[in-house]
């Protein structure tokens, strides 16, 4: 580190009003304008046509001031919440800097969020306006019953006059940023971050010796997430170069490391999973010294593989193998509140380390009582850098705190060395008769012991009080075979004292339902699998009922299980007719005339086809939603092919879905066709009718106005 940078850092430490709302302008007071700063992995174009990539600190100041003047001319005022809803990348940062220049409150919205969900979220926030692109503007304007203020795009700002953008003087308690949670438990929550509080951990970086690896780092975080803003602020404050990525997939990250020889990266776990699935050994990663993981704790196997690349600084010399810094965090925590340094020589799975010096962390039971070491419970933290609460939701803010501590939503325990170990998320853990089931422990065990599994997601579903089904969705390595996989997994689980799986499903990475930040949506996964379990149980009960006339009787099933009673009556022989009574619907039935029957009513075989058609349609709708594909309409024609007579045998079913997507989704047509295959594979009816051939012949077109 040069003497000039040390001097600049010392001056910044003395700035009492330094915070998240003015860090760029404070950095410009102590660093030269031409210092390389936040550079872009992919060029972007400004509203007035300037193409930007390798930007200096002065460039960011000039661009932010120009955008701030344009926002001022269209009426943006201090404390106005303004949504920024666009693709990931430097534009999110640029609009954040411009809006905070005016004292407005940027509400950054991940561009991957479905337009309808985004509109409802922004309406709840109460935004005074929205910056977006043309396609998203059209989608937002089509939404009803939402108020979003003005909606502007680049061309509107290009044509705007330059207003007065004198710097706003932020108070320590001013809200300077609204971001949203990942949405793994439902609708994303609006997280409120203040000028001084959010900046506290960033300011602490000015007091510590910087690792040489951070001098040239990559930010592969979603630019709309507050962790990306924090990474940018740390780089600017410490005179470091940070490459901001727009494409966060593993292959893009690998290509960037090889091309630009960066030495560190900060990312969410899903980027590392994707990176390791993209054959990293084929790339030159020798420059890498540090991998920083934010969000959920990483799997030990992933850590060991990543630290085998590159070299690291020991304080005296460079040695083989990089470091992996694992830090549990969330939007609400504001920053990485724990830190565990793993290396190729030493790694402890599920350990997120000790709290950082300014963090007070405890483990609480359900009543808020502090637990002793080694006892698992709710993780609770106090920190100056925590969020200020959920925007427009004081009730949820209150419920998320206990005795001044923020309940992070994690289950963890503290060991005798003061280190914390992450066991699971609160909504994902289930209490069975024989004890709690922590799904992350299952995932860690499987990943650690079974080489064929490159990623997995385990969910626990309560089928009735105290009875739990443990289901694993596993992604296999290329060339791996699934024959002995179940026994390998159950053996590994037994060795750790964990119960065997109830179900194992082999999936692709694309079949995992993920949120806008890449986290697996376990809540949605539980709902889908729970419904599937119910359907399977009902089908099994029906097949085991035999040819009796008596209806099935409910026998004390719990809320997580149900039975179905169906009554039937038939008059005459095969050419006769009958009726099926399903409680809230009765249906006349009869054998088809083409097969020697009366032709009256619906044939049971056609009822089966109808069930298959309805099941596929619902599964397709769920699959499209899981892949965040907006749909105008879905139409389905199903053809059934029968063979033989008295009774005819159902031979094949052909689904012909027709999906119409709005213009904003025009680039997703190929993804729609992939969803056809995924829906066929995931449809319960398809799996239940093992002897029937299923085929999908779908079409996808863009809606015309």
Secondary structure, 3 states (H helix, E strand, C coil): CCHHHHHHHHHHHCCCCCCCCCHHHHHHHHCCCCCECEEECCCEECCCCCEECCCEHHHHHHHHHHHHHHHHHCCCCCCCEEEEEECCCHHHHHHHHHHHHCCCEEEEEECCCCHHHHHHHHHHHCCCEEECCHHHHHHHHHCCCCCCCEEECHHHHHHCCCCCCCCCCCCCCCEEEEEECCCCCCCCCEEEEECCCCCHHHHHHHHCCCCHHHHEEEECCCCCCHHHHHHHHHHHHCCCEEEECCCCCHHHHHHHHHHHCCCEEEEEHHHHHHHHCCCHHHCCCCCCCEEEEEECCCCHHHHHHHCCCCEEECCCCEEECCEEEEEECCCCCCCCCEEEEEECCCCCCCEEEEECCCEEEEEECCCCCECCCCCCEEEEEEECCCCCEECCCHHHHHHCEECCEEEEEEEEEECCCCCEEEEEEHHHCEEECCEEECHHHHHHHHHHHCCCEEEEEEEEEEEECCEEEEEEEEEECCCCCCCCHHHHHHHHHHHCCCCCCCEEEEECHHHCCECCCCCECHHHHHHHHHHHHHHHHHHHHHHHCCCCCCCCCCCCCCCCCCCCCCEEEEECCCCCEEEEECCCCEEEEECCHHHCCCCCCECHHHHHHHHHHHHHHHHHHHHHHHCCCCCCEEEEEEEEEEECCCCCEEEEEEEEEEEEECHHHHHHHHHHHHHHHHHHHHCHHHHHCCCCEEEECCEEEECCC
